[in-house]
Amino acid sequence: MAHPKRKISKQRRDKRRTHYKATAPTTIICSNCGASILYHRVCSECGYYKGKLAIEVAETE
């Protein structure tokens, strides 16, 4: 394993981390049931995607 010859300063270390920004995923409202879902995903509540039934969701009682 490589060992550094010189100490990396805090300023230099922190410059490497400037490009990363933690963001919350963007959500939309399902056009069929109104639930909040992620983009380009099948709705877990009703099973619809782009107005069409994609999967059959089992009903829980």
C-alpha positions in Angstrom: 0.0 0.0 0.0 1.3 3.4 -0.9 2.3 5.9 1.8 2.1 9.7 1.2 5.4 11.6 1.3 3.7 14.8 2.4 0.7 15.7 4.5 -2.3 16.7 2.4 -3.7 20.0 3.7 -7.3 20.4 4.7 -7.8 22.9 1.9 -6.4 20.5 -0.8 -8.4 17.6 0.7 -11.7 19.6 0.7 -11.2 20.7 -3.0 -11.7 17.1 -4.1 -15.1 17.0 -2.4 -16.6 20.1 -3.9 -18.2 18.5 -6.9 -20.4 16.1 -4.9 -23.8 17.5 -3.9 -26.3 15.3 -2.0 -29.8 15.9 -3.4 -33.1 14.3 -2.7 -34.6 12.2 -5.6 -37.2 14.0 -7.7 -40.7 12.6 -7.3 -43.9 13.0 -9.3 -47.6 12.4 -8.7 -49.0 9.2 -10.2 -51.6 10.1 -12.9 -53.8 7.1 -11.9 -53.9 7.0 -8.1 -52.2 10.2 -7.0 -49.4 8.6 -5.0 -45.9 10.1 -5.0 -43.4 8.0 -7.1 -39.9 8.3 -8.6 -39.5 9.3 -12.3 -39.5 6.4 -14.7 -40.8 3.9 -12.2 -43.9 1.8 -11.9 -46.2 3.0 -9.2 -46.0 0.7 -6.2 -49.6 1.6 -5.1 -51.5 0.8 -8.3 -49.0 -0.8 -10.7 -49.5 1.8 -13.5 -46.8 3.4 -15.6 -47.5 6.1 -18.2 -51.2 5.5 -17.9 -51.0 1.8 -18.6 -51.2 -1.2 -16.3 -47.6 -2.5 -16.0 -47.9 -5.0 -13.1 -50.7 -6.5 -11.1 -50.5 -5.3 -7.5 -51.8 -7.7 -4.8 -54.4 -6.2 -2.6 -53.8 -6.4 1.1 -56.6 -6.4 3.6 
